């Protein structure tokens, strides 16, 4: 399933973004917004934005969007780092 958004031409024209970059720009904005509201995981938001997890993580860092990272994830990462 996919969703098509209808954005009025005058709204698109108001974006100070080159036409060929608009789709990617809008997808990134949506992905960052949904991730920031804890609606999408980092992986799914990165997928929506068309970026790797690392690149998306760097982007949310530039935007000062807090990374969603639970204590359970920290414990799992520490155990992995210890070779457990």
N, C-alpha and C positions, 0 to 999 in steps of 0.2 A: 504494500500500500504506500502511496505517496500523496502528498498534499501540494496543491498549487495555490500560491498566494496571488491575489489580484491587487497590484499596487498601482494606483492612478498615475498616469503618465506625468502629470504636473508634479507629483510628489517625487517620482524618480528623477525628473529633470532638476529638481531642487537640490538633489544630492551632489555635493562637490566631489564626486568620484567619477573617474572615466567610465564610460558606459560598459566597456568590456570587463571592468573590475567590480561592478555593482552586485552581481549575484554572489560572488565570494564574500564581499564585504557584508552583505545582509545576512548571509548564513553564519558568518563569524559573530556578528552582533547578536543574532538569535541564540546561538550556541552559548556565548558568554553569559547572556542574560538568564538562560535556563539553568546553566551550571551554577551561577551565582545565587539563584533562588533554590538550589538543591533539588531541582526537578529532574535534571539529567546527571548521570555519573560523568566523571572526567572522560572515560573512554567513549561514551556515547556522544558527549558534547564535541569531543575531538573529531569523531566520525562525521557528525553533522557539519562541522566547520571545514571538513576536508583536510585536516591536519593530523600529524602524528600526535601521540599523547605527550611527547616531550615538547613539541612545538606549541601545542595548546596550553600546556602547563606554563611555558614561558610567556605566552600571551596573557593568561589570567594573572600572572605575576606582574606584568607591565601595567595591568589595569587595577592592581591592588585588590583583586578578588581573592578572598580567603580560600585556601585549599581545603576541601572536605577530607579530613583524615581522622579516623576514630582511634581510640586507644587499642581496640582489637587489631586494627590494621598495623599500628605501630608494633605491637607485640609480635605479630606474625612476621613483620619485616625484620625485627631484631632477632627472632629465632632463625630466620633464613640466613641472616648475616653471620650468625654463630654456627651455621651448618647443621642446624637441628631440623 
